[in-house]
């Protein structure tokens, strides 16, 4: 009995906390994907590369002498500008085509490849490291948890609540949801649909950038870092329901916990097949995902 309690306290509990710290960052990334899909009906295949760019912007700003905190503040603004330019300059050009689903998917896939190569050219292929701005550990219920992971959980949780409040408790969020539900009716009421689309895409990209900054001190920063996380993010969005914010939060925290706890029993190489297996089972049971309708935030 004592051995089981020790395992629960000193093995399982820390692993769950680590999974939760990664989960809130994954949820932020998945929220960007689901908001973009929910409004624009665009599957952003370059989302992983935007996540990587966010981490590299933090590396560059810190290299220029700024602190991590300034990097955390400036990176979302720079990523939002990049997202806005990408939507206005590229996605809008094919958005109104009759084959826009295929064209936007291929376009963002190509953008992702280009961005990944740009990162390799500018920063090189070798991994980089960002030092955690908060060191040490805090004792909770007899366990010691890294302070930076607790910080990621707290900040990520606040940002998730802020996104929910922005979408569902503000007039701006009402405009976005109205445009997602019926863009033609919204346009007839004077809503600048093209600007709303561009701003929403920029917001989704900024969320990916924030995830990159928050996870940079935990993982190494390298050009292909977005590939693994975008697979998790897409799994989260599909399981939670395409376009569902509540679904993205629930599925993101659930999948990262499954991934974290399963690593205690199986090799990490089975993590992705396990997540995809869960996704297949959910789609067989509920093709629209756990929450909401397809295409609705």
C-alpha positions as a Markdown table, in Angstrom:
| # | Residue | x | y | z |
|---|---|---|---|---|
| 1 | Unk | 0.0 | 0.0 | 0.0 |
| 2 | Unk | 2.8 | 2.4 | 0.9 |
| 3 | Unk | 4.6 | 1.7 | -2.4 |
| 4 | Unk | 1.4 | 2.5 | -4.3 |
| 5 | Unk | 1.0 | 5.8 | -2.5 |
| 6 | Unk | 4.6 | 6.7 | -3.1 |
| 7 | Unk | 4.1 | 6.0 | -6.8 |
| 8 | Unk | 1.0 | 8.1 | -6.9 |
| 9 | Unk | 2.7 | 10.9 | -5.1 |
| 10 | Unk | 6.2 | 11.0 | -6.5 |
| 11 | Unk | 5.7 | 9.5 | -10.0 |
| 12 | Unk | 2.2 | 10.0 | -11.3 |
| 13 | Unk | 1.4 | 13.5 | -9.7 |
| 14 | Unk | 4.6 | 15.2 | -11.1 |
| 15 | Unk | 4.0 | 13.6 | -14.5 |
| 16 | Unk | 0.4 | 15.0 | -14.5 |
| 17 | Unk | 1.6 | 18.5 | -13.6 |
| 18 | Unk | 4.2 | 18.4 | -16.4 |
| 19 | Unk | 1.5 | 17.3 | -18.8 |
| 20 | Unk | -0.7 | 20.1 | -17.6 |
| 21 | Unk | 2.0 | 22.7 | -18.2 |
| 22 | Unk | 2.5 | 21.4 | -21.8 |
| 23 | Unk | -1.3 | 21.1 | -22.2 |
| 24 | Unk | -2.1 | 24.8 | -21.6 |
| 25 | Unk | 0.4 | 25.8 | -24.3 |
| 26 | Unk | -1.0 | 23.2 | -26.7 |
| 27 | Unk | -4.5 | 24.5 | -26.0 |
| 28 | Unk | -3.4 | 28.0 | -26.9 |
| 29 | Unk | -2.0 | 26.7 | -30.2 |
| 30 | Unk | -5.1 | 24.7 | -30.9 |
| 31 | Unk | -7.3 | 27.7 | -30.1 |
| 32 | Unk | -5.5 | 29.6 | -32.8 |
| 33 | Unk | -6.3 | 26.8 | -35.2 |
| 34 | Unk | -9.9 | 26.4 | -34.2 |
| 35 | Unk | -10.6 | 30.1 | -34.3 |
| 36 | Unk | -9.2 | 30.4 | -37.8 |
| 37 | Unk | -11.2 | 27.4 | -39.0 |
| 38 | Unk | -14.3 | 28.5 | -37.1 |
| 39 | Unk | -14.4 | 31.9 | -38.8 |
| 40 | Unk | -12.5 | 31.6 | -42.1 |
| 41 | Unk | -13.2 | 27.9 | -42.7 |
| 42 | Unk | -9.4 | 27.6 | -43.5 |
| 43 | Unk | -7.2 | 24.7 | -42.3 |
| 44 | Unk | -4.0 | 26.5 | -41.6 |
| 45 | Unk | -1.2 | 24.0 | -42.4 |
| 46 | Unk | 1.5 | 26.6 | -41.6 |
| 47 | Unk | 0.3 | 26.9 | -37.9 |
| 48 | Unk | 3.3 | 24.8 | -36.7 |
| 49 | Unk | 5.7 | 27.0 | -38.5 |
| 50 | Unk | 4.1 | 30.1 | -36.9 |
| 51 | Unk | 4.6 | 28.4 | -33.5 |
| 52 | Unk | 8.3 | 27.9 | -34.4 |
| 53 | Unk | 8.7 | 31.5 | -35.5 |
| 54 | Unk | 7.3 | 32.7 | -32.2 |
| 55 | Unk | 10.1 | 30.7 | -30.4 |
| 56 | Unk | 12.7 | 32.0 | -32.8 |
| 57 | Unk | 11.6 | 35.6 | -32.3 |
| 58 | Unk | 12.1 | 35.1 | -28.6 |
| 59 | Unk | 15.6 | 33.8 | -29.3 |
| 60 | Unk | 16.4 | 36.7 | -31.5 |
| 61 | Unk | 15.0 | 39.4 | -29.1 |
| 62 | Unk | 16.9 | 37.8 | -26.1 |
| 63 | Unk | 20.0 | 37.7 | -28.3 |
| 64 | Unk | 19.6 | 41.5 | -28.8 |
| 65 | Unk | 19.8 | 42.0 | -25.1 |
| 66 | Unk | 16.1 | 42.1 | -24.2 |
| 67 | Unk | 14.8 | 40.0 | -21.3 |
| 68 | Unk | 12.5 | 37.0 | -21.7 |
| 69 | Unk | 9.6 | 39.2 | -20.4 |
| 70 | Unk | 10.0 | 41.7 | -23.2 |
| 71 | Unk | 10.2 | 38.8 | -25.7 |
| 72 | Unk | 6.9 | 37.4 | -24.3 |
| 73 | Unk | 5.3 | 40.8 | -24.7 |
| 74 | Unk | 6.6 | 41.7 | -28.1 |
| 75 | Unk | 6.4 | 38.3 | -29.9 |
| 76 | Unk | 2.5 | 38.2 | -30.0 |
| 77 | Unk | 2.5 | 41.7 | -31.6 |
| 78 | Unk | 5.0 | 40.7 | -34.2 |
| 79 | Unk | 3.3 | 37.4 | -34.9 |
| 80 | Unk | -0.1 | 39.2 | -35.2 |
| 81 | Unk | 1.5 | 41.5 | -37.8 |
| 82 | Unk | 2.9 | 38.5 | -39.7 |
| 83 | Unk | -0.5 | 36.8 | -39.6 |
| 84 | Unk | -2.3 | 39.9 | -40.8 |
| 85 | Unk | 0.1 | 40.3 | -43.8 |
| 86 | Unk | -0.2 | 36.6 | -44.6 |
| 87 | Unk | -4.0 | 36.7 | -44.7 |
| 88 | Unk | -4.3 | 39.9 | -46.7 |
| 89 | Unk | -1.4 | 39.1 | -49.1 |
| 90 | Unk | -2.0 | 35.4 | -49.7 |
| 91 | Unk | -5.1 | 33.8 | -48.3 |
| 92 | Unk | -7.5 | 36.6 | -49.5 |
| 93 | Unk | -6.3 | 36.0 | -53.0 |
| 94 | Unk | -7.7 | 32.5 | -53.2 |
| 95 | Unk | -10.3 | 32.7 | -50.4 |
| 96 | Unk | -13.3 | 33.5 | -52.7 |
| 97 | Unk | -12.4 | 30.8 | -55.3 |
| 98 | Unk | -14.9 | 28.0 | -55.7 |
| 99 | Unk | -12.1 | 25.5 | -54.8 |
| 100 | Unk | -10.9 | 27.6 | -51.8 |
| 101 | Unk | -10.8 | 24.7 | -49.3 |
| 102 | Unk | -8.2 | 22.9 | -51.5 |
| 103 | Unk | -6.4 | 26.1 | -52.5 |
| 104 | Unk | -6.1 | 27.5 | -49.0 |
| 105 | Unk | -4.9 | 24.1 | -47.7 |
| 106 | Unk | -2.2 | 23.8 | -50.4 |
| 107 | Unk | -1.3 | 27.5 | -50.0 |
| 108 | Unk | -0.8 | 27.3 | -46.3 |
| 109 | Unk | 1.1 | 24.0 | -46.7 |
| 110 | Unk | 3.5 | 25.7 | -49.1 |
| 111 | Unk | 3.8 | 28.7 | -46.8 |
| 112 | Unk | 4.8 | 26.4 | -44.0 |
| 113 | Unk | 7.5 | 24.8 | -46.1 |
| 114 | Unk | 8.9 | 28.2 | -47.1 |
| 115 | Unk | 8.9 | 29.4 | -43.5 |
| 116 | Unk | 10.7 | 26.3 | -42.3 |
| 117 | Unk | 13.4 | 26.8 | -44.9 |
| 118 | Unk | 13.7 | 30.5 | -44.0 |
| 119 | Unk | 14.3 | 29.6 | -40.4 |
| 120 | Unk | 17.0 | 27.1 | -41.4 |
| 121 | Unk | 18.7 | 29.8 | -43.6 |
| 122 | Unk | 18.5 | 32.6 | -40.9 |
| 123 | Unk | 19.2 | 30.6 | -37.7 |
| 124 | Unk | 20.8 | 27.4 | -39.0 |
| 125 | Unk | 19.7 | 23.8 | -38.3 |
| 126 | Unk | 21.3 | 23.4 | -34.9 |
| 127 | Unk | 19.0 | 23.5 | -31.8 |
| 128 | Unk | 19.0 | 26.6 | -29.7 |
| 129 | Unk | 18.1 | 27.0 | -26.0 |
| 130 | Unk | 16.2 | 29.7 | -24.1 |
| 131 | Unk | 17.0 | 30.0 | -20.4 |
| 132 | Unk | 14.0 | 29.8 | -18.2 |
| 133 | Unk | 13.3 | 33.3 | -16.6 |
| 134 | Unk | 12.1 | 31.6 | -13.4 |
| 135 | Unk | 14.3 | 29.0 | -11.7 |
| 136 | Unk | 13.9 | 26.8 | -8.6 |
| 137 | Unk | 11.0 | 24.8 | -7.5 |
| 138 | Unk | 8.0 | 25.2 | -5.2 |
| 139 | Unk | 6.8 | 22.6 | -2.7 |
| 140 | Unk | 3.2 | 21.6 | -3.0 |
| 141 | Unk | 1.6 | 18.8 | -1.0 |
| 142 | Unk | 5.0 | 17.4 | -0.3 |
| 143 | Unk | 6.2 | 17.6 | -3.9 |
| 144 | Unk | 8.6 | 20.0 | -5.6 |
| 145 | Unk | 7.5 | 21.4 | -9.0 |
| 146 | Unk | 9.6 | 23.6 | -11.3 |
| 147 | Unk | 8.5 | 27.2 | -10.9 |
| 148 | Unk | 8.7 | 27.9 | -14.6 |
| 149 | Unk | 6.2 | 25.1 | -15.4 |
| 150 | Unk | 3.9 | 26.5 | -12.7 |
| 151 | Unk | 4.2 | 29.9 | -14.4 |
| 152 | Unk | 3.4 | 28.4 | -17.8 |
| 153 | Unk | 0.3 | 26.8 | -16.3 |
| 154 | Unk | -0.8 | 30.0 | -14.6 |
| 155 | Unk | -0.2 | 32.3 | -17.6 |
| 156 | Unk | -1.6 | 29.8 | -20.1 |
| 157 | Unk | -4.7 | 29.4 | -18.0 |
| 158 | Unk | -5.3 | 33.2 | -17.8 |
| 159 | Unk | -4.8 | 33.5 | -21.6 |
| 160 | Unk | -7.3 | 30.8 | -22.3 |
| 161 | Unk | -9.8 | 32.5 | -20.1 |
| 162 | Unk | -9.0 | 35.8 | -21.8 |
| 163 | Unk | -9.6 | 34.2 | -25.2 |
| 164 | Unk | -12.9 | 32.8 | -24.0 |
| 165 | Unk | -14.0 | 36.2 | -22.6 |
| 166 | Unk | -13.0 | 38.0 | -25.7 |
| 167 | Unk | -15.0 | 35.7 | -28.0 |
| 168 | Unk | -18.1 | 35.3 | -25.8 |
| 169 | Unk | -18.3 | 38.3 | -23.6 |
| 170 | Unk | -17.3 | 41.3 | -25.8 |
| 171 | Unk | -18.9 | 43.1 | -28.7 |
| 172 | Unk | -15.8 | 42.3 | -30.8 |
| 173 | Unk | -16.4 | 38.6 | -30.1 |
| 174 | Unk | -20.0 | 39.0 | -31.1 |
| 175 | Unk | -19.0 | 40.5 | -34.4 |
| 176 | Unk | -16.6 | 37.6 | -35.0 |
| 177 | Unk | -19.2 | 35.0 | -34.1 |
| 178 | Unk | -21.8 | 36.7 | -36.3 |
| 179 | Unk | -19.4 | 36.8 | -39.2 |
| 180 | Unk | -18.6 | 33.1 | -38.7 |
| 181 | Unk | -22.4 | 32.2 | -38.6 |
| 182 | Unk | -23.4 | 34.3 | -41.7 |
| 183 | Unk | -20.8 | 36.5 | -43.3 |
| 184 | Unk | -23.3 | 37.8 | -46.0 |
| 185 | Unk | -25.8 | 39.0 | -43.4 |
| 186 | Unk | -23.0 | 40.5 | -41.3 |
| 187 | Unk | -21.7 | 42.3 | -44.3 |
| 188 | Unk | -25.1 | 43.7 | -45.1 |
| 189 | Unk | -25.2 | 45.1 | -41.6 |
| 190 | Unk | -21.9 | 47.0 | -42.1 |
| 191 | Unk | -19.4 | 44.6 | -40.6 |
| 192 | Unk | -16.0 | 44.9 | -42.5 |
| 193 | Unk | -15.8 | 41.2 | -43.2 |
| 194 | Unk | -12.4 | 41.2 | -44.9 |
| 195 | Unk | -10.8 | 43.1 | -42.0 |
| 196 | Unk | -12.5 | 40.8 | -39.4 |
| 197 | Unk | -11.1 | 37.8 | -41.3 |
| 198 | Unk | -7.6 | 39.3 | -41.4 |
| 199 | Unk | -7.7 | 40.3 | -37.7 |
| 200 | Unk | -8.9 | 36.8 | -36.7 |
| 201 | Unk | -6.2 | 35.1 | -38.7 |
| 202 | Unk | -3.7 | 37.4 | -37.1 |
| 203 | Unk | -5.1 | 36.6 | -33.6 |
| 204 | Unk | -4.8 | 32.9 | -34.2 |
| 205 | Unk | -1.2 | 33.2 | -35.4 |
| 206 | Unk | -0.4 | 35.3 | -32.3 |
| 207 | Unk | -1.7 | 32.5 | -30.1 |
| 208 | Unk | 0.7 | 30.1 | -31.9 |
| 209 | Unk | 3.5 | 32.5 | -31.3 |
| 210 | Unk | 2.8 | 32.8 | -27.6 |
| 211 | Unk | 2.9 | 29.0 | -27.3 |
| 212 | Unk | 6.3 | 29.0 | -29.0 |
| 213 | Unk | 7.7 | 31.5 | -26.5 |
| 214 | Unk | 6.2 | 29.8 | -23.4 |
| 215 | Unk | 7.6 | 26.4 | -24.5 |
| 216 | Unk | 11.0 | 27.6 | -25.7 |
| 217 | Unk | 12.6 | 27.3 | -22.2 |
| 218 | Unk | 11.2 | 23.7 | -21.9 |
| 219 | Unk | 12.1 | 22.4 | -25.3 |
| 220 | Unk | 14.9 | 23.1 | -27.7 |
| 221 | Unk | 14.2 | 25.6 | -30.5 |
| 222 | Unk | 14.9 | 24.2 | -34.0 |
| 223 | Unk | 13.4 | 24.8 | -37.5 |
| 224 | Unk | 11.2 | 21.7 | -37.6 |
| 225 | Unk | 9.9 | 22.0 | -34.0 |
| 226 | Unk | 6.4 | 22.9 | -35.3 |
| 227 | Unk | 5.8 | 19.6 | -37.0 |
| 228 | Unk | 5.2 | 17.5 | -33.8 |
| 229 | Unk | 3.2 | 20.2 | -32.1 |
| 230 | Unk | 1.0 | 20.9 | -35.0 |
| 231 | Unk | 0.1 | 17.2 | -35.2 |
| 232 | Unk | -1.0 | 17.4 | -31.6 |
| 233 | Unk | -2.9 | 20.6 | -32.2 |
| 234 | Unk | -4.8 | 19.2 | -35.2 |
| 235 | Unk | -5.7 | 16.1 | -33.1 |
| 236 | Unk | -7.0 | 18.4 | -30.4 |
| 237 | Unk | -9.1 | 20.5 | -32.9 |
| 238 | Unk | -10.5 | 17.4 | -34.6 |
| 239 | Unk | -11.4 | 15.6 | -31.3 |
| 240 | Unk | -12.8 | 18.7 | -29.7 |
| 241 | Unk | -14.8 | 19.6 | -32.7 |
| 242 | Unk | -13.7 | 21.8 | -35.6 |
| 243 | Unk | -14.4 | 25.4 | -34.6 |
| 244 | Unk | -15.3 | 24.6 | -31.0 |
| 245 | Unk | -13.3 | 26.6 | -28.4 |
| 246 | Unk | -14.6 | 24.5 | -25.5 |
| 247 | Unk | -13.7 | 21.4 | -27.4 |
| 248 | Unk | -10.2 | 22.6 | -28.0 |
| 249 | Unk | -9.6 | 23.3 | -24.3 |
| 250 | Unk | -11.1 | 20.0 | -23.1 |
| 251 | Unk | -9.4 | 17.9 | -25.8 |
| 252 | Unk | -6.0 | 19.7 | -25.4 |
| 253 | Unk | -5.8 | 19.0 | -21.7 |
| 254 | Unk | -7.1 | 15.5 | -22.1 |
| 255 | Unk | -4.7 | 14.4 | -24.8 |
| 256 | Unk | -1.6 | 15.9 | -23.2 |
| 257 | Unk | -2.5 | 14.1 | -19.9 |
| 258 | Unk | -2.9 | 10.9 | -21.9 |
| 259 | Unk | 0.4 | 11.4 | -23.6 |
| 260 | Unk | 2.2 | 12.3 | -20.3 |
| 261 | Unk | 0.8 | 9.4 | -18.3 |
| 262 | Unk | 1.2 | 6.9 | -21.0 |
| 263 | Unk | 4.9 | 7.7 | -21.3 |
| 264 | Unk | 5.3 | 6.0 | -17.8 |
| 265 | Unk | 4.2 | 2.7 | -19.3 |
| 266 | Unk | 5.0 | 2.7 | -23.0 |
| 267 | Unk | 7.9 | 4.0 | -25.2 |
| 268 | Unk | 7.5 | 7.6 | -26.3 |
| 269 | Unk | 7.5 | 6.4 | -30.0 |
| 270 | Unk | 4.0 | 5.2 | -29.4 |
| 271 | Unk | 2.7 | 8.6 | -28.3 |
| 272 | Unk | 1.6 | 9.7 | -31.7 |
| 273 | Unk | -0.1 | 6.4 | -32.7 |
| 274 | Unk | -1.9 | 6.5 | -29.4 |
| 275 | Unk | -3.2 | 10.1 | -30.0 |
| 276 | Unk | -4.3 | 9.2 | -33.5 |
| 277 | Unk | -6.0 | 6.1 | -32.3 |
| 278 | Unk | -8.0 | 8.2 | -29.8 |
| 279 | Unk | -8.8 | 10.6 | -32.7 |
| 280 | Unk | -10.1 | 7.7 | -34.9 |
| 281 | Unk | -12.2 | 6.3 | -32.1 |
| 282 | Unk | -13.8 | 9.7 | -31.4 |
| 283 | Unk | -14.5 | 10.3 | -35.1 |
| 284 | Unk | -16.1 | 6.8 | -35.4 |
| 285 | Unk | -18.4 | 7.7 | -32.4 |
| 286 | Unk | -18.9 | 11.5 | -33.2 |
| 287 | Unk | -17.7 | 12.6 | -36.6 |
| 288 | Unk | -18.2 | 16.2 | -35.7 |
| 289 | Unk | -16.0 | 15.9 | -32.6 |
| 290 | Unk | -17.0 | 16.1 | -28.9 |
| 291 | Unk | -18.5 | 19.6 | -29.0 |
| 292 | Unk | -20.3 | 21.9 | -31.3 |
| 293 | Unk | -21.0 | 21.8 | -35.0 |
| 294 | Unk | -18.5 | 21.8 | -37.8 |
| 295 | Unk | -17.4 | 25.3 | -38.7 |
| 296 | Unk | -18.9 | 27.1 | -35.7 |
| 297 | Unk | -16.9 | 28.6 | -32.9 |
